[in-house]
Amino acid sequence: MKQAIQKFRSVPSFRRSVVGITGAVVALAGTAAFADAVTDAQAALAVAQTGGESVGGSVVAVVCALAVVGVIIALVRKV
């Protein structure tokens, strides 16, 4: 009985190696298939960053203008 068990003990390790090799091949194929998508995503992020920086500058300018107006109104009320 022990000999029969030892005879089939190599099956799980073979199964694990087949699953591992298959997983590695699928992962490698997946990265090659999505290479164009990664490039497109990086380009879109660069464009979005530029747009976000310009909007951020406008928001800072508006907040500064409102702060100046608030200070002027406070000074006029004291007089």
PDB file with one MODEL, atoms N, CA, C and O in Angstrom:
MODEL        1
ATOM      1  N   MET A   1       0.814  -1.179   0.000  1.00  0.00           N
ATOM      2  CA  MET A   1       0.000   0.000   0.000  1.00  0.00           C
ATOM      3  C   MET A   1       0.868   1.258   0.000  1.00  0.00           C
ATOM      4  O   MET A   1       0.575   2.221  -0.707  1.00  0.00           O
ATOM      5  N   LYS A   2       1.939   1.241   0.798  1.00  0.00           N
ATOM      6  CA  LYS A   2       2.820   2.398   0.841  1.00  0.00           C
ATOM      7  C   LYS A   2       3.487   2.632  -0.504  1.00  0.00           C
ATOM      8  O   LYS A   2       3.728   3.774  -0.894  1.00  0.00           O
ATOM      9  N   GLN A   3       3.781   1.560  -1.206  1.00  0.00           N
ATOM     10  CA  GLN A   3       4.394   1.708  -2.522  1.00  0.00           C
ATOM     11  C   GLN A   3       3.422   2.361  -3.497  1.00  0.00           C
ATOM     12  O   GLN A   3       3.835   3.160  -4.337  1.00  0.00           O
ATOM     13  N   ALA A   4       2.158   2.036  -3.397  1.00  0.00           N
ATOM     14  CA  ALA A   4       1.159   2.646  -4.273  1.00  0.00           C
ATOM     15  C   ALA A   4       1.021   4.135  -3.977  1.00  0.00           C
ATOM     16  O   ALA A   4       0.876   4.947  -4.890  1.00  0.00           O
ATOM     17  N   ILE A   5       1.067   4.483  -2.698  1.00  0.00           N
ATOM     18  CA  ILE A   5       0.971   5.894  -2.320  1.00  0.00           C
ATOM     19  C   ILE A   5       2.190   6.651  -2.827  1.00  0.00           C
ATOM     20  O   ILE A   5       2.047   7.748  -3.367  1.00  0.00           O
ATOM     21  N   GLN A   6       3.373   6.095  -2.668  1.00  0.00           N
ATOM     22  CA  GLN A   6       4.582   6.747  -3.145  1.00  0.00           C
ATOM     23  C   GLN A   6       4.584   6.870  -4.659  1.00  0.00           C
ATOM     24  O   GLN A   6       5.149   7.814  -5.212  1.00  0.00           O
ATOM     25  N   LYS A   7       3.963   5.930  -5.315  1.00  0.00           N
ATOM     26  CA  LYS A   7       3.911   5.956  -6.772  1.00  0.00           C
ATOM     27  C   LYS A   7       3.109   7.161  -7.273  1.00  0.00           C
ATOM     28  O   LYS A   7       3.433   7.732  -8.314  1.00  0.00           O
ATOM     29  N   PHE A   8       2.074   7.543  -6.543  1.00  0.00           N
ATOM     30  CA  PHE A   8       1.210   8.625  -6.992  1.00  0.00           C
ATOM     31  C   PHE A   8       1.489   9.954  -6.297  1.00  0.00           C
ATOM     32  O   PHE A   8       0.773  10.927  -6.533  1.00  0.00           O
ATOM     33  N   ARG A   9       2.490  10.016  -5.466  1.00  0.00           N
ATOM     34  CA  ARG A   9       2.810  11.272  -4.794  1.00  0.00           C
ATOM     35  C   ARG A   9       3.385  12.300  -5.756  1.00  0.00           C
ATOM     36  O   ARG A   9       3.297  13.498  -5.485  1.00  0.00           O
ATOM     37  N   SER A  10       3.955  11.886  -6.839  1.00  0.00           N
ATOM     38  CA  SER A  10       4.523  12.838  -7.786  1.00  0.00           C
ATOM     39  C   SER A  10       3.448  13.539  -8.604  1.00  0.00           C
ATOM     40  O   SER A  10       3.733  14.542  -9.258  1.00  0.00           O
ATOM     41  N   VAL A  11       2.222  13.035  -8.581  1.00  0.00           N
ATOM     42  CA  VAL A  11       1.149  13.643  -9.372  1.00  0.00           C
ATOM     43  C   VAL A  11       0.838  15.060  -8.915  1.00  0.00           C
ATOM     44  O   VAL A  11       0.756  15.946  -9.765  1.00  0.00           O
ATOM     45  N   PRO A  12       0.657  15.333  -7.608  1.00  0.00           N
ATOM     46  CA  PRO A  12       0.373  16.709  -7.214  1.00  0.00           C
ATOM     47  C   PRO A  12       1.500  17.674  -7.567  1.00  0.00           C
ATOM     48  O   PRO A  12       1.234  18.808  -7.966  1.00  0.00           O
ATOM     49  N   SER A  13       2.746  17.249  -7.429  1.00  0.00           N
ATOM     50  CA  SER A  13       3.838  18.149  -7.778  1.00  0.00           C
ATOM     51  C   SER A  13       3.862  18.404  -9.278  1.00  0.00           C
ATOM     52  O   SER A  13       4.163  19.516  -9.710  1.00  0.00           O
ATOM     53  N   PHE A  14       3.549  17.388 -10.076  1.00  0.00           N
ATOM     54  CA  PHE A  14       3.466  17.588 -11.520  1.00  0.00           C
ATOM     55  C   PHE A  14       2.320  18.539 -11.845  1.00  0.00           C
ATOM     56  O   PHE A  14       2.455  19.416 -12.698  1.00  0.00           O
ATOM     57  N   ARG A  15       1.202  18.363 -11.165  1.00  0.00           N
ATOM     58  CA  ARG A  15       0.046  19.228 -11.392  1.00  0.00           C
ATOM     59  C   ARG A  15       0.388  20.664 -11.021  1.00  0.00           C
ATOM     60  O   ARG A  15       0.020  21.596 -11.736  1.00  0.00           O
ATOM     61  N   ARG A  16       1.085  20.843  -9.913  1.00  0.00           N
ATOM     62  CA  ARG A  16       1.474  22.191  -9.494  1.00  0.00           C
ATOM     63  C   ARG A  16       2.414  22.836 -10.502  1.00  0.00           C
ATOM     64  O   ARG A  16       2.296  24.023 -10.803  1.00  0.00           O
ATOM     65  N   SER A  17       3.347  22.046 -11.019  1.00  0.00           N
ATOM     66  CA  SER A  17       4.277  22.613 -11.998  1.00  0.00           C
ATOM     67  C   SER A  17       3.553  22.979 -13.286  1.00  0.00           C
ATOM     68  O   SER A  17       3.861  24.003 -13.895  1.00  0.00           O
ATOM     69  N   VAL A  18       2.594  22.155 -13.711  1.00  0.00           N
ATOM     70  CA  VAL A  18       1.829  22.484 -14.921  1.00  0.00           C
ATOM     71  C   VAL A  18       1.007  23.747 -14.702  1.00  0.00           C
ATOM     72  O   VAL A  18       0.945  24.610 -15.578  1.00  0.00           O
ATOM     73  N   VAL A  19       0.380  23.858 -13.544  1.00  0.00           N
ATOM     74  CA  VAL A  19      -0.408  25.056 -13.246  1.00  0.00           C
ATOM     75  C   VAL A  19       0.498  26.281 -13.178  1.00  0.00           C
ATOM     76  O   VAL A  19       0.132  27.348 -13.670  1.00  0.00           O
ATOM     77  N   GLY A  20       1.666  26.139 -12.580  1.00  0.00           N
ATOM     78  CA  GLY A  20       2.599  27.257 -12.499  1.00  0.00           C
ATOM     79  C   GLY A  20       3.100  27.705 -13.857  1.00  0.00           C
ATOM     80  O   GLY A  20       3.163  28.903 -14.136  1.00  0.00           O
ATOM     81  N   ILE A  21       3.454  26.759 -14.694  1.00  0.00           N
ATOM     82  CA  ILE A  21       3.937  27.102 -16.037  1.00  0.00           C
ATOM     83  C   ILE A  21       2.823  27.753 -16.845  1.00  0.00           C
ATOM     84  O   ILE A  21       3.051  28.743 -17.540  1.00  0.00           O
ATOM     85  N   THR A  22       1.616  27.196 -16.754  1.00  0.00           N
ATOM     86  CA  THR A  22       0.486  27.772 -17.481  1.00  0.00           C
ATOM     87  C   THR A  22       0.199  29.188 -16.995  1.00  0.00           C
ATOM     88  O   THR A  22      -0.064  30.080 -17.802  1.00  0.00           O
ATOM     89  N   GLY A  23       0.248  29.397 -15.702  1.00  0.00           N
ATOM     90  CA  GLY A  23       0.025  30.737 -15.160  1.00  0.00           C
ATOM     91  C   GLY A  23       1.072  31.727 -15.624  1.00  0.00           C
ATOM     92  O   GLY A  23       0.750  32.872 -15.943  1.00  0.00           O
ATOM     93  N   ALA A  24       2.323  31.297 -15.665  1.00  0.00           N
ATOM     94  CA  ALA A  24       3.388  32.187 -16.126  1.00  0.00           C
ATOM     95  C   ALA A  24       3.212  32.547 -17.594  1.00  0.00           C
ATOM     96  O   ALA A  24       3.412  33.699 -17.981  1.00  0.00           O
ATOM     97  N   VAL A  25       2.841  31.574 -18.407  1.00  0.00           N
ATOM     98  CA  VAL A  25       2.642  31.841 -19.840  1.00  0.00           C
ATOM     99  C   VAL A  25       1.471  32.791 -20.045  1.00  0.00           C
ATOM    100  O   VAL A  25       1.553  33.706 -20.864  1.00  0.00           O
ATOM    101  N   VAL A  26       0.386  32.585 -19.310  1.00  0.00           N
ATOM    102  CA  VAL A  26      -0.782  33.458 -19.441  1.00  0.00           C
ATOM    103  C   VAL A  26      -0.445  34.873 -18.980  1.00  0.00           C
ATOM    104  O   VAL A  26      -0.874  35.843 -19.605  1.00  0.00           O
ATOM    105  N   ALA A  27       0.314  35.000 -17.900  1.00  0.00           N
ATOM    106  CA  ALA A  27       0.693  36.322 -17.412  1.00  0.00           C
ATOM    107  C   ALA A  27       1.588  37.037 -18.411  1.00  0.00           C
ATOM    108  O   ALA A  27       1.435  38.238 -18.634  1.00  0.00           O
ATOM    109  N   LEU A  28       2.509  36.319 -19.006  1.00  0.00           N
ATOM    110  CA  LEU A  28       3.391  36.925 -19.997  1.00  0.00           C
ATOM    111  C   LEU A  28       2.604  37.368 -21.217  1.00  0.00           C
ATOM    112  O   LEU A  28       2.845  38.451 -21.749  1.00  0.00           O
ATOM    113  N   ALA A  29       1.671  36.547 -21.664  1.00  0.00           N
ATOM    114  CA  ALA A  29       0.846  36.912 -22.816  1.00  0.00           C
ATOM    115  C   ALA A  29      -0.058  38.093 -22.477  1.00  0.00           C
ATOM    116  O   ALA A  29      -0.315  38.944 -23.328  1.00  0.00           O
ATOM    117  N   GLY A  30      -0.536  38.146 -21.243  1.00  0.00           N
ATOM    118  CA  GLY A  30      -1.401  39.248 -20.832  1.00  0.00           C
ATOM    119  C   GLY A  30      -0.679  40.574 -20.807  1.00  0.00           C
ATOM    120  O   GLY A  30      -1.246  41.595 -21.195  1.00  0.00           O
ATOM    121  N   THR A  31       0.567  40.577 -20.356  1.00  0.00           N
ATOM    122  CA  THR A  31       1.305  41.832 -20.328  1.00  0.00           C
ATOM    123  C   THR A  31       1.623  42.310 -21.730  1.00  0.00           C
ATOM    124  O   THR A  31       1.638  43.516 -21.978  1.00  0.00           O
ATOM    125  N   ALA A  32       1.875  41.407 -22.641  1.00  0.00           N
ATOM    126  CA  ALA A  32       2.143  41.810 -24.018  1.00  0.00           C
ATOM    127  C   ALA A  32       0.881  42.333 -24.684  1.00  0.00           C
ATOM    128  O   ALA A  32       0.950  43.250 -25.503  1.00  0.00           O
ATOM    129  N   ALA A  33      -0.262  41.769 -24.348  1.00  0.00           N
ATOM    130  CA  ALA A  33      -1.514  42.191 -24.973  1.00  0.00           C
ATOM    131  C   ALA A  33      -1.938  43.572 -24.494  1.00  0.00           C
ATOM    132  O   ALA A  33      -2.568  44.315 -25.247  1.00  0.00           O
ATOM    133  N   PHE A  34      -1.606  43.932 -23.258  1.00  0.00           N
ATOM    134  CA  PHE A  34      -2.039  45.211 -22.718  1.00  0.00           C
ATOM    135  C   PHE A  34      -0.963  46.291 -22.790  1.00  0.00           C
ATOM    136  O   PHE A  34      -1.106  47.333 -22.151  1.00  0.00           O
ATOM    137  N   ALA A  35       0.092  46.077 -23.538  1.00  0.00           N
ATOM    138  CA  ALA A  35       1.153  47.077 -23.640  1.00  0.00           C
ATOM    139  C   ALA A  35       0.632  48.352 -24.297  1.00  0.00           C
ATOM    140  O   ALA A  35       0.987  49.453 -23.876  1.00  0.00           O
ATOM    141  N   ASP A  36      -0.203  48.215 -25.322  1.00  0.00           N
ATOM    142  CA  ASP A  36      -0.766  49.392 -25.980  1.00  0.00           C
ATOM    143  C   ASP A  36      -1.717  50.138 -25.050  1.00  0.00           C
ATOM    144  O   ASP A  36      -1.754  51.368 -25.055  1.00  0.00           O
ATOM    145  N   ALA A  37      -2.473  49.409 -24.265  1.00  0.00           N
ATOM    146  CA  ALA A  37      -3.409  50.040 -23.334  1.00  0.00           C
ATOM    147  C   ALA A  37      -2.659  50.847 -22.276  1.00  0.00           C
ATOM    148  O   ALA A  37      -3.114  51.916 -21.869  1.00  0.00           O
ATOM    149  N   VAL A  38      -1.527  50.341 -21.837  1.00  0.00           N
ATOM    150  CA  VAL A  38      -0.730  51.056 -20.836  1.00  0.00           C
ATOM    151  C   VAL A  38      -0.191  52.351 -21.428  1.00  0.00           C
ATOM    152  O   VAL A  38      -0.205  53.388 -20.764  1.00  0.00           O
ATOM    153  N   THR A  39       0.283  52.302 -22.666  1.00  0.00           N
ATOM    154  CA  THR A  39       0.799  53.499 -23.322  1.00  0.00           C
ATOM    155  C   THR A  39      -0.302  54.538 -23.492  1.00  0.00           C
ATOM    156  O   THR A  39      -0.085  55.723 -23.242  1.00  0.00           O
ATOM    157  N   ASP A  40      -1.486  54.095 -23.917  1.00  0.00           N
ATOM    158  CA  ASP A  40      -2.612  55.013 -24.077  1.00  0.00           C
ATOM    159  C   ASP A  40      -3.029  55.614 -22.739  1.00  0.00           C
ATOM    160  O   ASP A  40      -3.359  56.798 -22.668  1.00  0.00           O
ATOM    161  N   ALA A  41      -3.017  54.820 -21.693  1.00  0.00           N
ATOM    162  CA  ALA A  41      -3.398  55.315 -20.368  1.00  0.00           C
ATOM    163  C   ALA A  41      -2.397  56.347 -19.860  1.00  0.00           C
ATOM    164  O   ALA A  41      -2.788  57.342 -19.249  1.00  0.00           O
ATOM    165  N   GLN A  42      -1.119  56.119 -20.106  1.00  0.00           N
ATOM    166  CA  GLN A  42      -0.106  57.086 -19.673  1.00  0.00           C
ATOM    167  C   GLN A  42      -0.265  58.408 -20.411  1.00  0.00           C
ATOM    168  O   GLN A  42      -0.108  59.475 -19.817  1.00  0.00           O
ATOM    169  N   ALA A  43      -0.576  58.342 -21.704  1.00  0.00           N
ATOM    170  CA  ALA A  43      -0.794  59.569 -22.471  1.00  0.00           C
ATOM    171  C   ALA A  43      -2.022  60.314 -21.957  1.00  0.00           C
ATOM    172  O   ALA A  43      -1.997  61.539 -21.833  1.00  0.00           O
ATOM    173  N   ALA A  44      -3.093  59.586 -21.659  1.00  0.00           N
ATOM    174  CA  ALA A  44      -4.310  60.219 -21.142  1.00  0.00           C
ATOM    175  C   ALA A  44      -4.064  60.848 -19.776  1.00  0.00           C
ATOM    176  O   ALA A  44      -4.592  61.920 -19.484  1.00  0.00           O
ATOM    177  N   LEU A  45      -3.270  60.194 -18.941  1.00  0.00           N
ATOM    178  CA  LEU A  45      -2.950  60.758 -17.626  1.00  0.00           C
ATOM    179  C   LEU A  45      -2.122  62.035 -17.751  1.00  0.00           C
ATOM    180  O   LEU A  45      -2.305  62.971 -16.972  1.00  0.00           O
ATOM    181  N   ALA A  46      -1.222  62.080 -18.715  1.00  0.00           N
ATOM    182  CA  ALA A  46      -0.416  63.285 -18.923  1.00  0.00           C
ATOM    183  C   ALA A  46      -1.303  64.456 -19.339  1.00  0.00           C
ATOM    184  O   ALA A  46      -1.129  65.575 -18.857  1.00  0.00           O
ATOM    185  N   VAL A  47      -2.258  64.192 -20.237  1.00  0.00           N
ATOM    186  CA  VAL A  47      -3.178  65.245 -20.673  1.00  0.00           C
ATOM    187  C   VAL A  47      -4.050  65.701 -19.504  1.00  0.00           C
ATOM    188  O   VAL A  47      -4.273  66.898 -19.327  1.00  0.00           O
ATOM    189  N   ALA A  48      -4.539  64.760 -18.713  1.00  0.00           N
ATOM    190  CA  ALA A  48      -5.385  65.103 -17.567  1.00  0.00           C
ATOM    191  C   ALA A  48      -4.611  65.894 -16.524  1.00  0.00           C
ATOM    192  O   ALA A  48      -5.163  66.792 -15.889  1.00  0.00           O
ATOM    193  N   GLN A  49      -3.334  65.566 -16.342  1.00  0.00           N
ATOM    194  CA  GLN A  49      -2.523  66.296 -15.373  1.00  0.00           C
ATOM    195  C   GLN A  49      -2.347  67.741 -15.816  1.00  0.00           C
ATOM    196  O   GLN A  49      -2.426  68.656 -14.996  1.00  0.00           O
ATOM    197  N   THR A  50      -2.111  67.951 -17.100  1.00  0.00           N
ATOM    198  CA  THR A  50      -1.957  69.312 -17.611  1.00  0.00           C
ATOM    199  C   THR A  50      -3.244  70.099 -17.413  1.00  0.00           C
ATOM    200  O   THR A  50      -3.210  71.252 -16.983  1.00  0.00           O
ATOM    201  N   GLY A  51      -4.381  69.479 -17.725  1.00  0.00           N
ATOM    202  CA  GLY A  51      -5.668  70.147 -17.530  1.00  0.00           C
ATOM    203  C   GLY A  51      -5.938  70.438 -16.064  1.00  0.00           C
ATOM    204  O   GLY A  51      -6.461  71.500 -15.729  1.00  0.00           O
ATOM    205  N   GLY A  52      -5.591  69.514 -15.194  1.00  0.00           N
ATOM    206  CA  GLY A  52      -5.795  69.713 -13.764  1.00  0.00           C
ATOM    207  C   GLY A  52      -4.941  70.835 -13.207  1.00  0.00           C
ATOM    208  O   GLY A  52      -5.385  71.579 -12.332  1.00  0.00           O
ATOM    209  N   GLU A  53      -3.725  70.966 -13.701  1.00  0.00           N
ATOM    210  CA  GLU A  53      -2.851  72.038 -13.233  1.00  0.00           C
ATOM    211  C   GLU A  53      -3.382  73.398 -13.659  1.00  0.00           C
ATOM    212  O   GLU A  53      -3.300  74.358 -12.892  1.00  0.00           O
ATOM    213  N   SER A  54      -3.926  73.500 -14.876  1.00  0.00           N
ATOM    214  CA  SER A  54      -4.461  74.784 -15.322  1.00  0.00           C
ATOM    215  C   SER A  54      -5.713  75.151 -14.531  1.00  0.00           C
ATOM    216  O   SER A  54      -5.893  76.314 -14.170  1.00  0.00           O
ATOM    217  N   VAL A  55      -6.580  74.175 -14.256  1.00  0.00           N
ATOM    218  CA  VAL A  55      -7.776  74.442 -13.450  1.00  0.00           C
ATOM    219  C   VAL A  55      -7.378  74.785 -12.022  1.00  0.00           C
ATOM    220  O   VAL A  55      -7.982  75.664 -11.407  1.00  0.00           O
ATOM    221  N   GLY A  56      -6.382  74.114 -11.495  1.00  0.00           N
ATOM    222  CA  GLY A  56      -5.915  74.409 -10.143  1.00  0.00           C
ATOM    223  C   GLY A  56      -5.385  75.828 -10.019  1.00  0.00           C
ATOM    224  O   GLY A  56      -5.624  76.498  -9.014  1.00  0.00           O
ATOM    225  N   GLY A  57      -4.671  76.283 -11.032  1.00  0.00           N
ATOM    226  CA  GLY A  57      -4.178  77.663 -11.030  1.00  0.00           C
ATOM    227  C   GLY A  57      -5.315  78.663 -11.028  1.00  0.00           C
ATOM    228  O   GLY A  57      -5.243  79.687 -10.349  1.00  0.00           O
ATOM    229  N   SER A  58      -6.362  78.376 -11.778  1.00  0.00           N
ATOM    230  CA  SER A  58      -7.530  79.264 -11.817  1.00  0.00           C
ATOM    231  C   SER A  58      -8.230  79.299 -10.461  1.00  0.00           C
ATOM    232  O   SER A  58      -8.659  80.362 -10.011  1.00  0.00           O
ATOM    233  N   VAL A  59      -8.344  78.155  -9.818  1.00  0.00           N
ATOM    234  CA  VAL A  59      -8.993  78.094  -8.502  1.00  0.00           C
ATOM    235  C   VAL A  59      -8.194  78.893  -7.478  1.00  0.00           C
ATOM    236  O   VAL A  59      -8.776  79.610  -6.665  1.00  0.00           O
ATOM    237  N   VAL A  60      -6.891  78.778  -7.508  1.00  0.00           N
ATOM    238  CA  VAL A  60      -6.047  79.534  -6.575  1.00  0.00           C
ATOM    239  C   VAL A  60      -6.198  81.030  -6.819  1.00  0.00           C
ATOM    240  O   VAL A  60      -6.264  81.806  -5.866  1.00  0.00           O
ATOM    241  N   ALA A  61      -6.255  81.442  -8.075  1.00  0.00           N
ATOM    242  CA  ALA A  61      -6.415  82.861  -8.396  1.00  0.00           C
ATOM    243  C   ALA A  61      -7.756  83.386  -7.889  1.00  0.00           C
ATOM    244  O   ALA A  61      -7.816  84.488  -7.344  1.00  0.00           O
ATOM    245  N   VAL A  62      -8.826  82.623  -8.058  1.00  0.00           N
ATOM    246  CA  VAL A  62     -10.149  83.055  -7.594  1.00  0.00           C
ATOM    247  C   VAL A  62     -10.183  83.148  -6.074  1.00  0.00           C
ATOM    248  O   VAL A  62     -10.746  84.097  -5.528  1.00  0.00           O
ATOM    249  N   VAL A  63      -9.593  82.184  -5.387  1.00  0.00           N
ATOM    250  CA  VAL A  63      -9.576  82.217  -3.919  1.00  0.00           C
ATOM    251  C   VAL A  63      -8.780  83.413  -3.420  1.00  0.00           C
ATOM    252  O   VAL A  63      -9.184  84.061  -2.454  1.00  0.00           O
ATOM    253  N   CYS A  64      -7.666  83.715  -4.056  1.00  0.00           N
ATOM    254  CA  CYS A  64      -6.872  84.887  -3.664  1.00  0.00           C
ATOM    255  C   CYS A  64      -7.653  86.175  -3.900  1.00  0.00           C
ATOM    256  O   CYS A  64      -7.620  87.086  -3.073  1.00  0.00           O
ATOM    257  N   ALA A  65      -8.356  86.249  -5.031  1.00  0.00           N
ATOM    258  CA  ALA A  65      -9.155  87.438  -5.323  1.00  0.00           C
ATOM    259  C   ALA A  65     -10.255  87.613  -4.280  1.00  0.00           C
ATOM    260  O   ALA A  65     -10.498  88.729  -3.823  1.00  0.00           O
ATOM    261  N   LEU A  66     -10.923  86.526  -3.899  1.00  0.00           N
ATOM    262  CA  LEU A  66     -11.969  86.618  -2.880  1.00  0.00           C
ATOM    263  C   LEU A  66     -11.389  87.021  -1.528  1.00  0.00           C
ATOM    264  O   LEU A  66     -12.035  87.755  -0.780  1.00  0.00           O
ATOM    265  N   ALA A  67     -10.206  86.564  -1.208  1.00  0.00           N
ATOM    266  CA  ALA A  67      -9.565  86.946   0.051  1.00  0.00           C
ATOM    267  C   ALA A  67      -9.247  88.437   0.059  1.00  0.00           C
ATOM    268  O   ALA A  67      -9.444  89.110   1.071  1.00  0.00           O
ATOM    269  N   VAL A  68      -8.759  88.951  -1.057  1.00  0.00           N
ATOM    270  CA  VAL A  68      -8.448  90.383  -1.155  1.00  0.00           C
ATOM    271  C   VAL A  68      -9.728  91.200  -1.028  1.00  0.00           C
ATOM    272  O   VAL A  68      -9.751  92.212  -0.328  1.00  0.00           O
ATOM    273  N   VAL A  69     -10.791  90.767  -1.700  1.00  0.00           N
ATOM    274  CA  VAL A  69     -12.070  91.480  -1.604  1.00  0.00           C
ATOM    275  C   VAL A  69     -12.575  91.453  -0.165  1.00  0.00           C
ATOM    276  O   VAL A  69     -13.095  92.456   0.322  1.00  0.00           O
ATOM    277  N   GLY A  70     -12.431  90.331   0.517  1.00  0.00           N
ATOM    278  CA  GLY A  70     -12.852  90.243   1.914  1.00  0.00           C
ATOM    279  C   GLY A  70     -12.070  91.183   2.809  1.00  0.00           C
ATOM    280  O   GLY A  70     -12.645  91.801   3.705  1.00  0.00           O
ATOM    281  N   VAL A  71     -10.771  91.304   2.583  1.00  0.00           N
ATOM    282  CA  VAL A  71      -9.946  92.217   3.378  1.00  0.00           C
ATOM    283  C   VAL A  71     -10.357  93.657   3.109  1.00  0.00           C
ATOM    284  O   VAL A  71     -10.440  94.459   4.040  1.00  0.00           O
ATOM    285  N   ILE A  72     -10.614  93.996   1.853  1.00  0.00           N
ATOM    286  CA  ILE A  72     -11.020  95.367   1.503  1.00  0.00           C
ATOM    287  C   ILE A  72     -12.362  95.696   2.154  1.00  0.00           C
ATOM    288  O   ILE A  72     -12.532  96.788   2.697  1.00  0.00           O
ATOM    289  N   ILE A  73     -13.310  94.770   2.105  1.00  0.00           N
ATOM    290  CA  ILE A  73     -14.617  95.008   2.723  1.00  0.00           C
ATOM    291  C   ILE A  73     -14.459  95.178   4.234  1.00  0.00           C
ATOM    292  O   ILE A  73     -15.117  96.034   4.826  1.00  0.00           O
ATOM    293  N   ALA A  74     -13.606  94.385   4.863  1.00  0.00           N
ATOM    294  CA  ALA A  74     -13.379  94.508   6.305  1.00  0.00           C
ATOM    295  C   ALA A  74     -12.768  95.862   6.645  1.00  0.00           C
ATOM    296  O   ALA A  74     -13.129  96.460   7.658  1.00  0.00           O
ATOM    297  N   LEU A  75     -11.853  96.355   5.819  1.00  0.00           N
ATOM    298  CA  LEU A  75     -11.233  97.663   6.064  1.00  0.00           C
ATOM    299  C   LEU A  75     -12.245  98.786   5.880  1.00  0.00           C
ATOM    300  O   LEU A  75     -12.235  99.754   6.640  1.00  0.00           O
ATOM    301  N   VAL A  76     -13.116  98.669   4.884  1.00  0.00           N
ATOM    302  CA  VAL A  76     -14.114  99.711   4.633  1.00  0.00           C
ATOM    303  C   VAL A  76     -15.125  99.756   5.782  1.00  0.00           C
ATOM    304  O   VAL A  76     -15.570 100.842   6.153  1.00  0.00           O
ATOM    305  N   ARG A  77     -15.493  98.629   6.345  1.00  0.00           N
ATOM    306  CA  ARG A  77     -16.457  98.598   7.448  1.00  0.00           C
ATOM    307  C   ARG A  77     -15.887  99.247   8.709  1.00  0.00           C
ATOM    308  O   ARG A  77     -16.631  99.852   9.480  1.00  0.00           O
ATOM    309  N   LYS A  78     -14.587  99.130   8.925  1.00  0.00           N
ATOM    310  CA  LYS A  78     -13.982  99.716  10.120  1.00  0.00           C
ATOM    311  C   LYS A  78     -13.958 101.241  10.031  1.00  0.00           C
ATOM    312  O   LYS A  78     -13.997 101.918  11.058  1.00  0.00           O
ATOM    313  N   VAL A  79     -13.895 101.777   8.839  1.00  0.00           N
ATOM    314  CA  VAL A  79     -13.782 103.234   8.659  1.00  0.00           C
ATOM    315  C   VAL A  79     -15.109 103.856   8.755  1.00  0.00           C
ATOM    316  O   VAL A  79     -15.230 105.074   8.631  1.00  0.00           O
TER     317      VAL A  79
ENDMDL
END
